[in-house]
Amino acid sequence: QVQFVESGGGLVQPGGSRGLSCAASGAFFKLYAVGWYRQAPGNQRGLVASISAGGSTNYADSVKGRFTISRDNAKNTVYLQMNSLKSEDTAVYYCNFTPTPNSNSWGQGTQVTVSS
């Protein structure tokens, strides 16, 4: 059973940058595609970026060109570098498998607040 632990959130000014990390337990992490999801108050959780086992990446249109997802399989960790942050990026950020997240693997998430 893989568990994800997210970290790195905080308060960021509009236009600023933030890097998130997600550590995964389990020996088979490197075999699967992983994604970053986010959920803002009153909204459903949605996928913002994903990375395949081979390193191919995909992004939601809303973050394309601003966010970069990467992974280090030796460390069982996936990263999300967020640049040019906007107020609408404010959300709790989670990581999980893609395209089908494991309902038992959700972590606590990490809060990112973009505000001046």
C-alpha positions, -999 to 999 in steps of 0.1 A, spaced: 0 0 0 16 32 -12 12 63 10 21 98 -2 33 126 20 32 161 6 53 191 18 65 225 8 33 246 8 29 280 23 20 316 16 34 331 -16 29 365 -32 14 367 -67 40 362 -93 62 343 -69 75 307 -70 71 276 -48 84 241 -49 64 211 -36 77 177 -28 58 144 -24 74 114 -8 60 79 -16 64 47 3 66 14 -15 90 -3 -37 70 0 -69 66 37 -71 90 40 -101 67 17 -122 37 41 -122 26 74 -135 21 100 -107 3 133 -107 -2 164 -86 -38 172 -79 -53 203 -62 -85 212 -45 -97 248 -38 -126 255 -14 -159 246 -30 -142 229 -59 -136 193 -68 -101 179 -67 -85 180 -101 -53 169 -118 -28 197 -127 3 178 -138 13 142 -144 45 123 -151 48 88 -165 71 61 -154 93 71 -183 93 108 -175 67 121 -200 48 150 -186 13 165 -191 -2 197 -177 -36 212 -173 -40 242 -195 -43 265 -165 -7 257 -154 10 250 -187 42 270 -190 42 279 -153 44 245 -135 70 218 -139 66 182 -126 96 160 -121 104 128 -103 134 111 -86 128 74 -85 158 67 -64 142 89 -37 106 78 -44 98 115 -47 78 136 -71 82 174 -73 62 203 -85 79 236 -93 54 264 -95 63 297 -110 44 329 -118 18 320 -92 -17 335 -93 -44 338 -67 -64 311 -85 -36 286 -78 -46 288 -41 -55 252 -31 -45 222 -12 -21 202 -33 -20 164 -33 -1 137 -52 -14 103 -62 -13 79 -91 -27 87 -125 -49 82 -144 -67 65 -115 -57 77 -81 -57 52 -53 -83 62 -27 -63 47 1 -31 65 -8 -42 102 -4 -21 121 20 -29 152 40 -19 175 12 -1 208 15 -18 242 14 -6 268 -11 -20 303 -6 -12 329 -32 -19 363 -18 -3 397 -12 
